[in-house]
Amino acid sequence: MFGLMIPEEKIPTAKENLGTVKWLMEYWSFGPEVGSEKPDDNKSFWSEIAKVWNIDEDQARHQRCANCVHFLDTPKMLKALEKIAFNEFDATGGGRGYCKKFDFICHNLRVCQAWENSDPMAEYEEEEEE
């Protein structure tokens, strides 16, 4: 076992992972297909996911797998993910991580509509602003 007690048998094979990626793209707005940190890239993706979340596009661009509560990128998990062959999504994803919600390899520069805040201080900061 590794990471936060994710059993090794739960880590997807390369084929299973690609199947999950395609399913998430179709049903959970997973993307963008080509990740980028440039503020104006992937305008249509970020505009659409902002509508799904009912927030503005700028805020949507800051909600990524890398800061989602379901994203796991501990040293042990990253080591375990090395066993899974890289694919075309790894090349532009900005680094790998494991999504505990959907059991697949996700990336720092992508997101899906299931994103949840992983910042425990966010609620506190929002309360202070009110």
Secondary structure, 3 states (H helix, E strand, C coil): CECCCECHHHCCCHHHHHHHHHHHHHHCCCECCCCCCCCCCCHHHHHHHHHHHCCCHHHHCCCCHHHECCEECCHHHHHHHCCCCCCHHHHCCCCEEEECCCCEEEECCCECCCCCECCCCHHHHHHHHC
